[in-house]
Amino acid sequence: MRQQQGARTDARSRQSRLRAGVATADDDEQLTSATEFARKRAASLARYDAATRKRRLYGQLARRGFTPDVIRSAMEAVDAE
C-alpha cells in the first residue's frame, strides 16, 4: 500500500510541475505550443466526425494544462488551415 501511495504522489508531483511549467510560459508561447500540438494531433483525429475531433482535441490540450482561451485559439487556428 505504501508503494502505491508513493507512486501516486510522484505522479501528482509530475503533473503539478507540468502545469506550473505551462502556467509560467507567456501567452504567445502557450498558444504556439498548443497550436503545434493541435496540428500534430489533427491528422490522427481525421477519421472522426467534426464534433468528436473537437471534443477529443480539446480534452488532450486541457490535460496538458493549457487554459480554455488558449485551447480555443489553437483549435480555431488549426480549423482555419
Contacts in CASP RR format, 6 or more apart in sequence:
PFRMAT RR
TARGET T0000
AUTHOR 0000-0000-0000
METHOD contacts of the structure
MODEL  1
MRQQQGARTDARSRQSRLRAGVATADDDEQLTSATEFARKRAASLARYDA
ATRKRRLYGQLARRGFTPDVIRSAMEAVDAE
18 64 0 8 1.000
18 65 0 8 1.000
19 65 0 8 1.000
22 30 0 8 1.000
22 33 0 8 1.000
22 64 0 8 1.000
22 65 0 8 1.000
22 66 0 8 1.000
23 65 0 8 1.000
25 33 0 8 1.000
27 70 0 8 1.000
30 66 0 8 1.000
30 67 0 8 1.000
30 70 0 8 1.000
31 70 0 8 1.000
31 73 0 8 1.000
31 74 0 8 1.000
33 66 0 8 1.000
34 61 0 8 1.000
34 64 0 8 1.000
34 66 0 8 1.000
34 70 0 8 1.000
34 71 0 8 1.000
34 73 0 8 1.000
34 74 0 8 1.000
35 73 0 8 1.000
35 74 0 8 1.000
35 77 0 8 1.000
35 78 0 8 1.000
37 60 0 8 1.000
37 61 0 8 1.000
37 64 0 8 1.000
37 74 0 8 1.000
38 57 0 8 1.000
38 61 0 8 1.000
38 74 0 8 1.000
38 75 0 8 1.000
38 77 0 8 1.000
38 78 0 8 1.000
39 78 0 8 1.000
39 81 0 8 1.000
41 57 0 8 1.000
41 60 0 8 1.000
42 53 0 8 1.000
42 57 0 8 1.000
42 78 0 8 1.000
45 52 0 8 1.000
45 53 0 8 1.000
45 56 0 8 1.000
45 57 0 8 1.000
46 53 0 8 1.000
48 56 0 8 1.000
54 75 0 8 1.000
57 75 0 8 1.000
57 78 0 8 1.000
58 71 0 8 1.000
58 75 0 8 1.000
61 70 0 8 1.000
61 71 0 8 1.000
61 74 0 8 1.000
61 75 0 8 1.000
62 68 0 8 1.000
62 71 0 8 1.000
66 74 0 8 1.000
END
